[in-house]
């Protein structure tokens, strides 16, 4: 699924993750609620991102559905 995170005074971070939408929501919410300095997320290729919680402006979590290929009649 695609994840997009807006970071204040910076660009938007976008990547694909193997995590479920609910798991990503829980990870980000827990970091924000606990007052953690960073939230850690991993993409589908194994890269890890440390995102400063103070700078998060939005988090957009895509759906778990795969994209359809082909024509719809």
Buried (B, 14 or more C-beta within 10 A) or exposed (E): BEBEBBBEEEEEBEBEBEBEBEEBEEBBEEBBEEEEEEBEBBBEEEEEBEBEBEEBEEBEBBEEEEEEEEEEE
